[in-house]
């Protein structure tokens, strides 16, 4: 299901709430107030979503267009990503939305499962501009080395190192680019 509505830009959000607003003239450093408290972040409604299901549908709309690294199909066509695999959980105490994305590689020994997880992470991070805690996991029992891959695709340092590799970055860019 496609979501056709306008999301608020970071300039339209209440100050002190989003990660970007802490760097744009907000006196609080690192997202905290002078007395060390975390200021409240905007609610889903303030971010332009009707509810948690609306955020889930929006994320799915981004993921469904990711191309498979080996085949001329999308991850949606191959049933690697599916709307039921996106979970919007309770926000953190600082009101950061928590999203879990579960994907299902086509075979239990898929050598590109880590690359697919990286593509999912990059696509979401580039398209969802507000604060979001993102957890990406292979569907339980769907891959022979799911624990190791889950650890890799949820480690910020490993993600950053992977995206510094020009060949890997080009592979990701080719998979996540929007078709004209």
N, C-alpha and C positions, 0 to 999 in steps of 0.2 A: 504494500500500500504506500503510495507516495504522499508525502506531506508537503502541501503547497501553502505555506504561510511564512511570514516574515519573522525572522529571529531578531531580537534586539541586539544592537552592536554594543561593544564594551563601553562606548561613550554614553549610551542611553541607560546603562545600569546604574543603580544607586552606588554612590562612592563608598569605599571601604569594604565592598563585598567581594568583588572578583579579584583574581590574581593579577589581572592587568591593571586594575584600578589602584593597587598598592604601589605601583611604580609611576602612576600619573598624578603627581601632586598630592597624594595622600601622605600625611605625616607618619603614618604607621610604617614600621620597617618589617619586612618579611611577613606581612599579613597579620600582625598583632597590634593592639593598641598600646598606648604608653604604659598602662598598668599590666601588660602581658596577656590580656584577654584576646581571644580570636574574635574579630568582629563578625556579625552575622553575614552570611553570603545570601545572594538572592535566591528566592524559591524558584521552583520549576515554572510557575506561572509568571514570575517576574522576568524569567529568561525567554518567555515566549511560547512555552509548552502548555498544553491544556492539562496534562497529567503525566504520570510516569510512563504510561503506555504510549503517549505521544513522543516522548524522548526515545523509547525503544524503537518505534517505527521510523523515526528520523535516522537513528544509527543504522538500522537495517537498510534504509534507502541508500546510504553511503556504501555499505559493505556489499550489497548485491551486485554492484558494477565492477568489483575487483576481478581482474582477469587471472585465470590460472596460469602459473609460470610455464607449464608444459603443453597445455591444450588450448585450442582456440575457443574456449568457453569461459563463462563467468563462474565465480564460486557459487553463486545461486543456482546456475544451471546444473552444476555437479553436486548440489546438495551438501556442499562443504560448510556454507553458512546458511542459516535458516532463522526466521523470525523468533521461533520458540527458544532459540539458543541465546537470546539476549535478555538479560535480567537486570532490571533497575532495582537496586536494593535500597535500604534505608540510608539516608545521608549520614555522614560522619557527624560527630559532635559540633564541628565547625560548619555544618550544613553544606559540605561538598558532596555532590551526587556520586553514588557508587554504582558503576556499571560492570557487569560480568558478561563477557562474550565467550561463548562456547562454540568451537568449530569441530567438524568431523572430517578428517582427511579421507580421501577416497580409498586408500589401502592402509593396513596396519603398519607397513614399513615405509610409508611415504617419505622419501628423502628430502622433500621440499616443505615439510610441515613447519619447520622453523621459519622459512621464508614467508609462508602464508600467514603465520602469526605476526610476523614483522609487518607485512602489508596491511593487515587488519589494524594493528596499532597505529601505524603512520596515517592511514586513511582517516581514522577517527580523530586523532590528535590534530590533524590539519583542518578538519571540517567542523569540529565542535570547539568553539573558541572560549567557552567558559570553563571554570575549574571542574575537573572530573577525575575521580579515582577510577582508573581503568584496569580491570583484571581480565586477562585473556587466557583461556585454557582449552586444551584438547578435550573433547568429550571423553568421559571416563571409559576406559577399556577400548578406545578406538585406535590406539597407536602403541607399538611395542616399547617406545621410549618416551611416553607422554610426560613422566615426571621431570626428566631432564629438559625436555623442550619447554614445558610450562615454566620451569625455573628461568630458562634463557629469555623467553619472550616477556617476562615480567620483571626483568632486571634492568634498571635504567642505564647502568654503566655498559652493559652488554649491548643494549639497543643503540646507545650513542656510538660505541665502537663500531658496530655493524654499519651504521649509516655514514661513518667516515670512510668506509671502503668504497671507492668510486664504482667498481664493478657491481657490488651488491646494491649500492644506492641506485644505479641505473636499472637493475632488475626490478627493484621495488617501484621505481617511477613508471616503468613500462606496465607493471601490473595494476597500479592504482590510477593511472591517467584516465580521465573521462573521455569517452568516445564523442566525437563530433556529430 
